[in-house]
């Protein structure tokens, strides 16, 4: 399945922001972030860079949805906490 066009992706992300955050402060912040990122990159003309940015937008929203769902899934929350602790320990080790 081909990737969505930039306008399709923009509309889908704004719809998802509305679904996730509604008219709350969280929803407003999400919509503001999506709008500012798309405006910041509106002048991009390199097709490869546009594809990279599209993947980044999709990945960012996926990560947000995953993180927001951890509050209701205790196993996932514990696994993410363990992973974060492990990563922090590795970073401390490499800094020594």
Secondary structure, 3 states (H helix, E strand, C coil): CCCCCHHHHHHHHHHHHHHHHCCCHHHHHHHHHHHHHHHHCCCCCCHHHHHHHHHHHHHHHHHHHHHHHHHHCHHHHHHHHHHHHHHHHHHHHHHC
